Amino acid sequence: MTIIFHYLFTQTTSGFVCRVPLRILDGPVLGKGATPTTTEAGGIDLQDWVGKSLHVAIHSGIHTIIGVAD
């Protein structure tokens, strides 16, 4: 499914905070309220995804970001 970036993250002065439990690419599961590091984000600069639609799968309440939607 396609989900807009802002549904998954809140931008703060110290980075992005997860709104829901999620996994970015093949990284670790990040809990709600976590601030992902670049390593946890699979080397992705989350700033590049702001405002974009993301391809996401949801399994057992965990949103897994597969990449940017076409």
Order of alpha helices (4+ residues) and beta strands (2+ residues): beta-alpha-beta-beta-beta-beta-beta-beta
